[in-house]
Amino acid sequence: MNFGSAAALPSRPVGDDVRTPAEQLLRRSRIDETGDGKPLSERARQRQRSIEAYLRGEALPRYIQRAAEIDRAVRRHLDMLTRAYARPEARERWREVAESWDFREVNQLIHEHNEWYPVERDLPMNPRTKDYVLVNGHSYRREVLGPAWILERFPA
């Protein structure tokens, strides 16, 4: 093959798009299909795509996102419980209300937090207690919400 002559070059497709399939693929790879369809920035295209890069990335770490979700959910439940506690008909059967309150979603987040937080934060172990070290003098574990949690804050 003689690559020096124009006749030896691959022919380009005829029609609207005159780019080769490889050029088309490269162009598509620069478009963020999950967002608004705008091309990715030069920085985003050059960034290493790996778990390590993600964990060091600009996005908030998952343990921080999860903690914020838990805090918002707890506030939401406290607001709803405050309104329910103010109603006289609910106070008459407050223990029933506490027993039937649904904390499944926030408790799932709390379970995930309690399981993954020490790994995500890379907490060291305390050899004396054989548990993870305290964070700012407190355990990293969050209390699971339930009827006792409600009755502690809103007595029957």
C-alpha positions as CSV (number, residue, x, y, z in Angstrom):
1,M,0.0,0.0,0.0
2,N,1.2,3.4,-0.8
3,F,0.0,5.8,1.9
4,G,1.7,8.8,0.2
5,S,-0.9,9.2,-2.4
6,A,-4.4,10.5,-1.9
7,A,-5.9,7.5,-3.7
8,A,-4.7,5.3,-0.9
9,L,-6.6,7.2,1.8
10,P,-9.9,5.7,3.0
11,S,-12.9,7.3,1.4
12,R,-15.2,9.5,3.5
13,P,-18.9,8.9,3.7
14,V,-21.0,11.0,1.4
15,G,-24.1,12.8,2.9
16,D,-24.8,15.1,5.8
17,D,-22.1,13.8,8.1
18,V,-18.7,13.5,6.3
19,R,-16.9,12.3,9.4
20,T,-15.6,8.7,9.6
21,P,-17.3,6.4,12.1
22,A,-14.3,6.8,14.5
23,E,-14.6,10.6,14.3
24,Q,-18.3,10.3,15.0
25,L,-17.7,8.1,18.0
26,L,-15.1,10.6,19.4
27,R,-17.5,13.5,18.9
28,R,-20.3,11.6,20.7
29,S,-18.0,10.8,23.6
30,R,-17.5,14.5,24.2
31,I,-21.3,15.0,24.8
32,D,-22.7,14.6,28.3
33,E,-25.8,12.5,27.5
34,T,-26.9,12.5,31.1
35,G,-27.3,16.2,31.3
36,D,-28.3,19.0,28.9
37,G,-26.4,17.6,25.9
38,K,-23.7,20.3,26.0
39,P,-20.1,19.2,25.3
40,L,-18.0,18.2,28.3
41,S,-15.4,20.7,29.4
42,E,-11.8,20.1,28.5
43,R,-11.1,19.4,32.2
44,A,-13.9,16.8,32.3
45,R,-12.5,15.1,29.2
46,Q,-9.0,14.9,30.6
47,R,-9.9,13.7,34.1
48,Q,-9.0,10.2,35.0
49,R,-12.1,8.0,35.2
50,S,-11.5,5.6,38.1
51,I,-13.0,4.8,41.5
52,E,-10.0,6.5,43.2
53,A,-10.5,9.6,41.1
54,Y,-14.2,9.6,41.9
55,L,-13.5,9.3,45.6
56,R,-11.0,12.3,45.4
57,G,-13.3,14.2,43.1
58,E,-15.2,17.4,43.4
59,A,-18.5,15.8,44.4
60,L,-19.2,15.6,48.1
61,P,-18.3,12.2,49.5
62,R,-21.2,9.8,49.9
63,Y,-21.0,9.9,53.8
64,I,-21.6,13.6,53.7
65,Q,-24.5,13.4,51.3
66,R,-26.0,10.6,53.3
67,A,-25.6,12.6,56.6
68,A,-27.4,15.5,55.0
69,E,-30.2,13.3,53.8
70,I,-30.6,11.8,57.3
71,D,-30.7,15.2,58.9
72,R,-33.3,16.5,56.4
73,A,-35.4,13.4,56.9
74,V,-35.2,13.7,60.7
75,R,-36.2,17.3,60.5
76,R,-39.1,16.4,58.3
77,H,-40.3,13.7,60.7
78,L,-40.0,16.1,63.6
79,D,-42.1,18.7,61.8
80,M,-44.8,16.2,61.0
81,L,-44.7,14.8,64.6
82,T,-45.0,18.3,66.0
83,R,-48.1,19.0,64.0
84,A,-49.6,15.6,64.9
85,Y,-48.8,16.1,68.6
86,A,-50.6,19.4,68.5
87,R,-53.9,17.7,67.5
88,P,-55.9,16.7,70.6
89,E,-57.4,13.6,68.9
90,A,-53.8,12.3,68.2
91,R,-52.6,12.9,71.7
92,E,-55.3,10.7,73.2
93,R,-53.9,7.8,71.3
94,W,-50.3,9.0,71.0
95,R,-48.7,5.6,71.8
96,E,-50.6,4.1,68.8
97,V,-49.4,7.0,66.6
98,A,-45.8,6.4,67.8
99,E,-46.1,2.6,67.2
100,S,-47.5,3.1,63.6
101,W,-45.1,5.9,62.5
102,D,-43.1,4.9,59.4
103,F,-39.4,5.5,59.6
104,R,-38.4,2.9,57.0
105,E,-36.6,5.3,54.5
106,V,-34.6,7.2,57.1
107,N,-33.8,4.1,59.0
108,Q,-32.4,2.5,55.8
109,L,-30.1,5.5,55.4
110,I,-29.1,5.2,59.1
111,H,-28.3,1.6,58.6
112,E,-26.2,2.4,55.5
113,H,-24.4,5.2,57.5
114,N,-23.6,2.9,60.4
115,E,-22.3,0.2,58.2
116,W,-20.3,2.3,55.7
117,Y,-19.2,5.5,57.4
118,P,-16.1,4.0,59.1
119,V,-15.0,2.6,55.7
120,E,-15.8,5.7,53.7
121,R,-13.9,7.9,56.3
122,D,-11.1,5.3,56.7
123,L,-11.5,5.5,60.5
124,P,-8.7,3.9,62.4
125,M,-9.5,1.1,65.0
126,N,-8.9,1.6,68.7
127,P,-7.0,-1.5,69.7
128,R,-8.2,-1.2,73.3
129,T,-11.9,-1.3,72.5
130,K,-11.6,-3.2,69.1
131,D,-14.0,-0.6,67.7
132,Y,-13.5,2.4,65.4
133,V,-12.2,5.6,67.1
134,L,-14.6,8.3,68.3
135,V,-15.3,11.2,66.0
136,N,-15.1,14.5,67.9
137,G,-15.5,12.5,71.1
138,H,-18.7,10.7,69.9
139,S,-19.5,7.5,68.3
140,Y,-20.1,7.7,64.5
141,R,-23.2,5.5,64.9
142,R,-26.6,7.1,64.5
143,E,-29.7,6.0,66.5
144,V,-32.3,4.1,64.6
145,L,-35.7,5.9,64.8
146,G,-38.7,4.2,66.3
147,P,-41.5,4.6,68.9
148,A,-39.1,5.1,71.8
149,W,-37.4,7.9,69.9
150,I,-40.8,9.6,69.4
151,L,-41.9,9.1,73.0
152,E,-38.6,10.5,74.3
153,R,-39.3,13.8,72.4
154,F,-43.1,13.8,72.6
155,P,-44.2,12.2,75.8
156,A,-47.6,10.4,75.8
